[in-house]
Amino acid sequence: MATISKLKPEQVVYERRRQKMGNTTMSRTALYNIRIIEVDPEGQFVTASWNGNTPRKFREADVKKWLVNKPEPKGSSHGMPNY
């Protein structure tokens, strides 16, 4: 798990999220990349680009869910990795 005090600019961290597989009832756990752009010197927030989108501010509650090390896939379903 990540903390704001340990993050550095240009670092890449990861987040796992459940997502639906198309228009079905099946779901999988997907892995998203988060690139840290800026870290607040006071430790209140980080500016980051989540999955290549426009950078925005994230607070401590969001940062707690992020993973510093990239996890290995636990398996795959329908050709897509499942984390």
C-alpha positions in Angstrom: 0.0 0.0 0.0 1.2 3.5 -0.7 1.4 6.6 1.4 1.8 10.2 0.2 5.1 10.7 2.1 6.8 7.8 0.2 5.7 8.7 -3.3 8.0 10.6 -5.7 7.3 12.4 -9.0 7.3 10.2 -12.1 6.8 7.0 -10.0 4.2 4.5 -11.3 1.9 2.8 -8.8 -1.1 0.5 -9.4 -4.7 0.1 -8.5 -6.9 -3.0 -8.7 -10.6 -2.5 -9.5 -13.5 -4.8 -10.2 -15.1 -4.2 -13.6 -17.8 -5.8 -15.8 -16.8 -7.8 -18.8 -18.8 -6.1 -21.5 -22.6 -6.4 -21.4 -22.6 -9.5 -19.2 -23.0 -10.3 -15.5 -19.4 -11.6 -15.4 -16.7 -9.4 -13.8 -13.0 -9.4 -13.3 -10.3 -7.5 -11.3 -8.4 -5.2 -13.6 -5.1 -3.4 -13.0 -4.7 0.3 -13.7 -1.4 2.3 -13.9 -1.2 5.6 -12.0 1.7 7.9 -12.8 2.6 10.4 -10.1 3.1 13.9 -11.5 3.6 16.0 -8.3 3.6 15.4 -4.6 2.5 18.2 -2.2 5.4 19.2 0.1 2.9 19.3 3.0 1.7 15.8 2.3 -1.9 16.7 1.7 -2.4 15.4 -1.9 -0.6 14.1 -5.0 -1.3 15.1 -8.6 -1.5 11.9 -10.7 -2.6 10.6 -14.0 -4.8 7.6 -13.6 -4.8 5.2 -16.6 -3.3 7.9 -18.9 -6.1 10.4 -18.3 -5.8 14.1 -17.5 -3.9 14.6 -14.2 -5.9 15.4 -11.1 -5.5 15.7 -7.3 -5.8 12.6 -5.1 -6.1 12.7 -1.3 -4.8 10.3 1.3 -7.9 8.1 1.3 -7.4 7.4 -2.4 -3.7 6.9 -2.2 -4.1 4.2 0.6 -5.7 1.9 -2.0 -2.7 2.1 -4.4 -0.1 -0.6 -4.7 3.6 0.3 -5.0 4.7 -3.1 -6.5 3.0 -4.5 -9.6 1.0 -7.6 -8.6 1.2 -10.8 -10.7 -2.0 -11.9 -12.4 -3.8 -14.7 -10.4 -5.2 -16.2 -13.7 -7.1 -15.2 -16.7 -10.7 -15.2 -17.9 -11.6 -15.1 -21.6 -8.0 -14.1 -22.5 -7.8 -11.2 -20.1 -5.6 -11.2 -17.0 -7.4 -11.3 -13.6 -5.6 -9.7 -10.6 
